Amino acid sequence: MKEVFETYPLAAWSVVSVLLAAIVIMTLWEQVKWWWFNTWVRFPLLGRIARLSRDLNEDSSLPGWHKGESTLCLEYKKFIHIQDEHDFNEKVTYLTKAGDNGRKATPYWIWLLTISMVFVEAMGFSYVLAGYTLPGASENLQQTGAYGIAFLISVILVAFTHLAGHELYKSERVNLARRQWNEAGRKQELFTGTVPLARPQSSDDHKPTFTQLCNRVGSHPSYKVTVLTVIFVLLVASLATYVRGQVLERELEARVTLSSNQAGNAARSAAGSLDMSATNVRLPADDDAANRAADRKAVSDEADIDRHGGWATFIVLAFVFVFLQILGVIFGYRWGFAGENSQEAYRDIGSGRYSSYSAVREHYRRIADTAQASLATLQQKMMMHNSTHGTSGQHLSKTFRDFMQQTRLADAAERESERTYAQTVAAQQAQPLHVPAAPVAAPAVVAVAAVVPAPPAAAPAAPVQVVTDSLQEVMARLDALGEDKEAKKKLMAQLPEELNASVRDELKRRKEERERKAREADAELEDLL
């Protein structure tokens, strides 16, 4: 890495700058996307408004709208997540009952900091491990293996420590609930059933707070991941320290041996020189042995000093390594959620962007105002283009809120159709459809009733039940026909007069119900925007 920066400094720093810019863009992606979209929409000549203003065709799927208007509104609609106040409050209630209200997801910079620290620490002993995992390999291959080993160890350690911290936080919430349950005398159930985010959160309002928490978090603490993390961290720290120490001992032993050999060679060289210059001058054997012993002791003392210093350094590095893993566990404990669906609830309410529903409305209003300004600019350009190239004198007055209202009504109708279809399928599965033997059965009953004397009061119950069952059957058959109006008309024409009138009344009631819900949805959207 150092050689790359020294050889190609411009290219290396360019890559670093691009990576930093990418990290910033990922962190602020929503703001960057919104800014770029509005910039591109208003860009001269090539922007969306400039190109859509030249399209004067009407949108066949939205009567009264031009293609350019609906396209621009659809593009702005992507930035609006329609959410009513009840849905927002349901998610806040889930977070509150799960004990996660006010908590946040782990920030990106925390992930980056944790991974960087663990990777730097892992690089410290990966070189040592690479020498044993790749014996006989070249220096470059050993360095490559060291990077790979450091990456693997970093990923495993970061995952284990984060999961351990999350497990400790979740177990702490469960233990708190169990302690409150014990203090309350265990008079009520601690866990009455999981309450997911899709169910109404008021279903356990009558239960104590500890029961509400356990229904969303769980009723039993667990420390499996924490125990595995402790074992793995201590194992890596001890083995890395041991391997470092063995490498140090091998290097010191080689240095002592090399120094002893060099001292012996030097002594023999000096003795040979003395023999050549003065053959009658010789050092006593004891003095020569004492000199060699002194040299070996000096080398050994130096090796002992390096040994103690090296082992002390390795022990300090082991403590630093363990502390970094503890810091990773603290990060996992500090951020994250205990509830099973708390992460989804937190994301759906804006990932901490909104403190209340009024902030949601303000955010939607800001987007709607920006979209309306762009739509007005587009309409002005379209009318100017029409004045020079078109033939109609139509004045465009649609608004973005009109578009949202129209699409909201269409969505409400579609949801109502889905509910009706689901209810029809459920009714058919619950009770098989019994088709009447002949459609003239009902008039026959009426004709007989005109001649035969009146039966007891309980006797007319049978014909009434037949009419009720026939109405349900006919409505189910009409729903099964879908959008085929001709088939529905033929079916209606075959019905007896009394049953036909009942079916018409039921169809009117359903239509009024759909219109009522559409008006309510319209009023809700108007209040929202």
C-alpha positions in Angstrom: 0.0 0.0 0.0 2.8 2.4 0.9 4.6 1.6 -2.4 1.4 2.3 -4.4 1.0 5.8 -2.7 4.7 6.5 -3.3 4.6 5.3 -7.0 1.2 6.6 -8.1 0.2 9.3 -5.5 -2.3 11.0 -7.8 -4.2 7.8 -8.7 -4.1 6.5 -5.1 -5.5 9.7 -3.6 -8.1 9.9 -6.3 -9.3 6.4 -5.4 -9.4 7.4 -1.7 -11.3 10.6 -2.5 -13.9 8.6 -4.5 -14.3 6.1 -1.7 -14.9 8.9 0.8 -17.3 10.6 -1.5 -19.2 7.3 -1.9 -19.4 6.9 1.8 -20.8 10.4 2.2 -23.4 9.8 -0.6 -24.5 6.5 1.0 -24.9 8.2 4.4 -27.0 11.1 2.9 -28.5 9.1 0.1 -32.1 10.4 0.5 -31.1 14.0 0.6 -28.7 13.5 -2.4 -31.4 11.7 -4.4 -34.0 14.5 -3.7 -31.5 17.2 -4.6 -30.4 15.5 -7.8 -34.0 14.7 -8.9 -35.1 18.4 -8.6 -31.9 19.5 -10.3 -32.5 17.2 -13.3 -36.2 18.1 -13.4 -35.5 21.8 -13.9 -32.4 21.3 -16.0 -32.6 23.5 -19.2 -33.3 21.9 -22.6 -32.6 18.3 -21.4 -34.4 18.2 -18.1 -37.7 16.4 -17.5 -39.8 19.6 -17.7 -38.2 20.6 -20.9 -38.9 17.3 -22.5 -42.3 16.6 -21.1 -43.6 20.0 -22.2 -43.3 18.9 -25.8 -45.8 16.0 -25.2 -49.3 17.4 -25.6 -51.1 14.0 -25.7 -53.7 13.2 -23.2 -53.3 10.3 -20.7 -55.9 7.7 -21.5 -55.6 6.1 -18.0 -56.3 9.4 -16.3 -59.0 11.4 -18.0 -58.4 15.1 -17.9 -54.7 14.8 -17.6 -52.0 15.1 -20.2 -49.2 12.6 -20.4 -46.5 15.0 -19.3 -48.5 16.1 -16.3 -49.2 12.6 -15.0 -45.6 11.4 -15.7 -44.1 14.3 -13.7 -46.6 13.7 -10.8 -45.8 10.0 -10.8 -42.1 10.7 -10.5 -42.7 13.0 -7.5 -45.1 10.6 -6.0 -42.2 8.1 -5.5 -40.8 10.4 -2.8 -44.1 10.3 -0.8 -44.8 7.4 1.4 -48.6 7.7 2.1 -49.1 7.0 5.8 -52.1 7.8 7.9 -52.0 8.9 11.5 -53.4 5.7 12.8 -50.7 3.6 11.0 -48.0 5.9 12.3 -49.2 5.7 15.9 -49.5 1.9 15.6 -45.8 1.6 14.9 -44.9 4.1 17.6 -47.0 2.0 20.0 -45.2 -1.1 19.0 -41.8 0.5 19.7 -43.1 1.8 23.0 -44.5 -1.5 24.2 -41.3 -3.3 23.1 -39.1 -0.9 25.0 -37.4 0.4 21.9 -38.9 3.9 21.7 -36.1 6.4 21.4 -33.5 3.9 20.2 -31.9 4.0 16.8 -30.3 1.7 14.3 -26.5 1.4 14.4 -25.1 4.4 12.5 -22.9 3.8 9.4 -19.9 5.6 10.9 -20.1 3.2 13.9 -19.9 0.2 11.5 -17.0 1.8 9.7 -15.1 2.6 12.9 -15.6 -0.8 14.3 -14.5 -2.6 11.2 -11.5 -0.3 10.8 -10.3 -0.8 14.4 -10.7 -4.6 14.3 -9.0 -4.8 10.9 -6.0 -2.8 12.1 -5.7 -5.0 15.1 -6.1 -8.1 13.1 -3.3 -7.0 10.7 -1.0 -6.9 13.7 -0.9 -10.6 14.1 -2.1 -11.7 10.6 1.5 -11.4 9.3 2.6 -13.8 12.0 -0.2 -16.2 11.2 0.5 -16.0 7.5 4.0 -17.4 8.0 2.6 -20.5 9.5 -0.5 -20.9 7.3 1.5 -20.4 4.1 4.9 -22.1 4.8 7.4 -21.8 2.1 5.5 -19.1 0.2 7.1 -16.0 -1.1 7.0 -12.7 0.8 4.4 -11.2 -1.5 2.2 -14.3 -1.2 2.5 -14.2 2.5 1.5 -10.6 2.6 -1.6 -11.4 0.5 -2.4 -14.2 2.8 -2.0 -11.9 5.7 -4.6 -9.5 4.3 -7.0 -12.3 3.7 -6.6 -13.7 7.2 -7.1 -10.2 8.7 -10.3 -9.8 6.7 -11.8 -13.1 7.8 -10.9 -12.5 11.4 -12.4 -9.0 11.2 -15.7 -10.1 9.8 -16.1 -12.9 12.3 -15.2 -10.7 15.3 -17.4 -7.8 14.2 -20.4 -10.1 13.6 -19.9 -11.9 16.9 -19.4 -8.8 19.1 -22.4 -7.0 17.5 -24.7 -9.9 17.9 -23.5 -10.4 21.5 -24.2 -6.8 22.4 -27.7 -7.1 20.8 -28.3 -10.3 22.7 -27.3 -8.7 26.0 -29.7 -5.7 25.5 -32.6 -8.0 24.5 -31.9 -10.3 27.5 -31.7 -7.2 29.8 -35.2 -6.1 28.7 -36.6 -9.6 29.3 -35.0 -9.8 32.7 -36.5 -6.4 33.6 -39.9 -7.7 32.6 -39.5 -10.9 34.6 -38.4 -8.9 37.6 -41.5 -6.7 37.4 -43.6 -9.9 37.0 -42.1 -11.4 40.2 -42.6 -8.1 42.1 -46.3 -8.2 41.0 -46.7 -11.6 42.6 -46.9 -13.6 39.4 -50.7 -13.1 39.4 -51.0 -12.7 35.7 -49.4 -14.4 32.7 -46.0 -13.2 31.7 -46.5 -14.1 28.0 -49.9 -14.3 26.3 -48.8 -14.7 22.7 -46.7 -12.9 20.1 -48.1 -9.6 18.9 -46.6 -8.8 15.5 -46.6 -5.5 13.9 -49.4 -6.5 11.5 -51.9 -7.0 14.4 -53.7 -4.2 16.2 -51.4 -3.0 19.0 -54.4 -2.4 21.3 -55.1 -6.1 21.5 -53.1 -6.3 24.8 -53.8 -2.9 26.3 -55.5 -4.5 29.3 -52.3 -6.5 30.1 -49.5 -5.2 32.3 -46.5 -3.5 30.7 -44.2 -6.5 31.3 -46.6 -8.7 29.4 -46.8 -6.3 26.6 -43.0 -6.2 26.4 -42.7 -10.0 26.4 -45.4 -10.4 23.7 -43.1 -8.4 21.4 -39.6 -9.3 22.6 -39.8 -12.8 24.1 -40.1 -14.2 27.6 -36.7 -16.0 28.0 -33.3 -14.4 28.1 -30.4 -16.0 26.1 -26.6 -15.8 26.3 -25.5 -18.3 23.8 -23.9 -15.8 21.4 -22.3 -13.9 24.2 -20.6 -17.1 25.6 -19.4 -18.1 22.1 -18.1 -14.5 21.6 -16.1 -14.6 24.9 -14.7 -18.0 24.1 -13.7 -17.0 20.6 -12.2 -13.6 21.6 -10.1 -15.2 24.4 -9.0 -18.0 22.1 -7.9 -15.6 19.4 -6.1 -13.3 21.9 -4.3 -16.1 23.6 -3.3 -18.0 20.5 -2.2 -14.8 18.7 -0.1 -13.9 21.7 1.4 -17.4 21.9 2.3 -17.4 18.2 3.8 -13.9 18.5 5.9 -15.1 21.4 7.1 -18.2 19.5 8.1 -16.1 16.6 10.0 -13.8 18.9 11.8 -16.7 20.6 12.8 -18.1 17.2 14.2 -14.7 16.1 16.1 -14.2 19.4 17.5 -17.7 19.3 18.7 -17.2 15.7 20.2 -13.9 16.7 22.1 -15.4 19.7 23.4 -18.2 17.6 24.5 -15.8 14.8 26.2 -13.5 17.3 28.0 -16.4 19.0 29.2 -17.6 15.6 30.4 -14.2 14.6 32.2 -13.8 17.9 33.9 -17.1 17.5 34.9 -16.3 14.0 36.3 -13.0 15.1 38.3 -14.6 17.9 39.7 -17.2 15.6 40.6 -14.5 13.0 42.3 -12.5 15.7 44.2 -15.5 17.0 45.4 -16.3 13.4 46.6 -12.8 13.0 48.6 -13.0 16.2 50.1 -16.3 15.1 51.2 -14.8 11.8 52.7 -11.7 13.4 54.2 -13.2 16.5 54.2 -16.9 16.7 55.6 -16.8 20.3 52.6 -14.6 21.6 49.5 -16.6 22.7 46.6 -15.8 25.0 46.1 -18.1 27.9 43.3 -20.6 27.4 41.4 -19.4 30.5 41.5 -15.8 29.3 40.3 -16.8 25.8 37.4 -18.8 27.3 36.5 -15.9 29.6 36.4 -13.5 26.7 34.1 -15.8 24.7 31.9 -16.3 27.8 31.7 -12.5 28.2 30.7 -12.1 24.6 28.0 -14.8 24.8 26.7 -13.3 28.1 26.4 -9.8 26.5 24.5 -11.3 23.6 22.3 -13.3 25.9 21.5 -10.3 28.1 20.6 -8.3 25.1 18.3 -11.1 24.0 16.7 -11.3 27.4 15.9 -7.6 27.4 14.3 -7.9 24.0 12.4 -11.0 25.1 10.9 -9.2 28.2 10.1 -6.2 26.1 8.5 -8.2 23.4 6.4 -10.3 25.7 5.2 -7.1 27.5 4.3 -5.6 24.2 2.4 -8.7 23.2 0.4 -8.8 26.4 -0.5 -5.1 26.0 -1.6 -5.8 22.4 -3.7 -8.7 23.7 -5.4 -6.4 26.2 -6.0 -3.8 23.5 -7.5 -6.5 21.3 -9.9 -7.7 24.0 -10.9 -4.1 24.8 -11.7 -3.5 21.1 -14.0 -6.5 21.2 -15.7 -5.2 24.4 -16.1 -1.9 22.6 -17.9 -3.7 19.7 -20.2 -5.4 22.2 -21.0 -2.0 23.8 -21.8 -0.7 20.3 -24.2 -3.6 19.7 -25.8 -3.0 23.1 -26.1 0.8 22.6 -27.8 0.6 19.2 -30.4 -1.8 17.8 -33.8 -3.1 18.8 -35.1 -5.8 21.0 -38.6 -6.3 19.5 -39.0 -8.8 16.7 -40.6 -6.2 14.4 -39.0 -3.0 15.9 -36.6 -2.7 13.0 -39.4 -2.6 10.5 -41.5 -0.2 12.6 -38.5 2.1 13.0 -38.0 2.1 9.2 -41.6 2.7 8.4 -41.9 5.8 10.5 -38.9 7.4 8.8 -35.9 5.8 10.6 -35.9 8.5 13.3 -36.6 11.3 10.9 -40.0 12.2 12.4 -40.6 12.8 16.1 -44.3 13.0 15.7 -47.0 12.8 13.1 -47.0 16.6 12.6 -43.4 16.2 11.3 -44.7 13.6 8.8 -47.3 16.0 7.6 -44.8 18.8 7.3 -42.5 16.6 5.3 -45.2 15.5 2.9 -46.4 19.1 2.6 -42.9 20.2 1.6 -42.7 17.6 -1.1 -46.2 18.4 -2.4 -45.3 22.1 -2.6 -42.2 21.4 -4.5 -44.0 19.1 -6.9 -46.8 21.6 -7.4 -44.2 24.3 -8.3 -42.6 22.0 -10.9 -46.0 21.0 -12.3 -47.0 24.6 -12.7 -43.8 25.3 -14.6 -44.5 22.3 -16.8 -48.1 23.4 -17.5 -46.9 26.9 -18.4 -44.4 25.5 -20.9 -47.0 23.1 -22.3 -49.5 26.0 -22.9 -46.8 28.0 -24.5 -45.8 25.1 -26.7 -49.5 24.6 -27.6 -49.9 28.2 -28.5 -47.3 27.8 -31.2 -47.6 24.2 -32.3 -51.1 23.1 -31.1 -54.7 23.8 -32.1 -56.6 23.7 -28.8 -56.9 26.5 -26.4 -57.1 24.4 -23.3 -56.0 26.0 -20.0 -54.2 23.5 -17.7 -55.3 23.9 -14.1 -54.7 20.5 -12.5 -52.7 20.4 -9.3 -50.4 17.8 -7.7 -52.9 17.4 -4.9 -55.6 16.6 -7.5 -53.4 13.9 -8.8 -52.7 12.5 -5.3 -56.4 12.6 -4.5 -57.3 10.7 -7.7 -54.7 8.0 -7.2 -55.7 7.7 -3.6 -59.3 7.0 -4.6 -58.1 4.5 -7.1 -56.0 2.7 -4.5 -58.9 2.7 -2.1 -61.2 1.1 -4.7 -58.5 -1.5 -5.5 -58.1 -2.4 -1.8 -61.9 -2.7 -1.4 -62.0 -5.0 -4.4 -59.2 -7.1 -2.9 -61.1 -7.3 0.4 -64.3 -8.3 -1.3 -62.6 -11.0 -3.3 -60.9 -12.3 -0.2 -64.1 -12.4 1.7 -65.8 -14.2 -1.2 -63.1 -16.8 -1.4 -63.2 -17.3 2.4 -67.0 -17.7 2.3 -66.8 -20.2 -0.5 -64.1 -22.2 1.3 -66.1 -22.2 4.5 -69.4 -23.2 3.0 -69.8 -25.0 -0.4 -72.0 -23.1 -2.8 -75.4 -24.8 -3.2 -77.1 -23.8 -6.5 -80.9 -23.8 -6.3 -82.6 -26.6 -8.3 -84.7 -24.3 -10.3 -85.0 -20.5 -10.3 -88.9 -20.8 -10.3 -88.9 -22.4 -6.8 -89.6 -19.1 -5.0 -92.7 -18.1 -7.1 -94.1 -21.6 -6.6 -93.9 -21.1 -2.8 -95.7 -17.8 -3.1 -98.5 -19.3 -5.3 -99.2 -22.1 -2.9 -99.2 -19.6 0.0 -102.1 -17.8 -1.7 -104.4 -20.9 -1.6 -103.4 -22.8 1.4 -104.5 -21.5 4.8 -102.0 -19.6 6.8 -99.7 -22.0 8.7 -98.4 -21.4 12.3 -96.1 -18.5 13.0 -93.0 -20.6 12.8 -93.8 -22.0 9.4 -92.8 -19.0 7.2 -89.2 -19.3 8.5 -88.2 -21.7 5.8 -89.0 -19.5 2.7 -87.2 -16.5 4.4 -84.1 -18.6 4.9 -84.2 -19.7 1.3 -84.3 -16.1 0.1 -81.4 -15.2 2.4 -79.3 -18.1 1.3 -80.1 -17.4 -2.4 -79.0 -13.7 -1.9 -75.7 -14.8 -0.5 -75.2 -17.3 -3.3 -76.0 -14.8 -6.0 -73.7 -12.1 -4.6 -70.9 -14.7 -4.4 -71.5 -15.6 -8.0 -71.6 -12.0 -9.1 -68.3 -11.3 -7.3 -66.8 -14.4 -9.0 -67.6 -13.0 -12.4 -65.2 -10.0 -11.8 -65.6 -7.2 -14.4 -67.8 -9.2 -16.9 -70.9 -6.9 -16.9 -72.7 -8.8 -19.6 -72.5 -12.1 -17.7 -73.7 -10.3 -14.6 -76.7 -8.9 -16.5 -77.6 -12.3 -17.8 -77.4 -13.7 -14.3 -79.6 -10.9 -12.9 -82.2 -11.5 -15.7 -82.6 -15.1 -14.6 -83.4 -14.3 -11.0 -87.0 -14.1 -9.5 -88.4 -10.6 -9.1 -88.1 -10.6 -5.3 -84.6 -11.9 -5.3 -83.6 -9.5 -8.1 -84.8 -6.6 -6.0 -82.8 -7.9 -3.0 -79.7 -8.2 -5.1 -80.1 -4.6 -6.5 -80.5 -3.3 -2.9 -77.3 -5.1 -1.9 -75.4 -3.7 -4.9 -76.6 -0.2 -4.0 -75.5 -0.7 -0.4 -72.1 -1.8 -1.5 -71.7 1.1 -3.9 -72.7 3.6 -1.2 -70.2 2.0 1.2 -67.4 2.3 -1.4 -68.3 6.0 -2.0 -68.4 6.6 1.7 -64.9 5.1 2.2 -63.6 7.0 -0.8 -64.9 10.2 0.7 -63.2 9.4 4.0 -60.0 8.6 2.2 -60.2 11.8 0.3 -60.8 13.8 3.4 -57.9 12.1 5.1 -55.6 12.8 2.2 -56.7 16.4 2.1 -55.9 16.8 5.8 -52.6 15.0 5.2 -51.5 17.2 2.3 
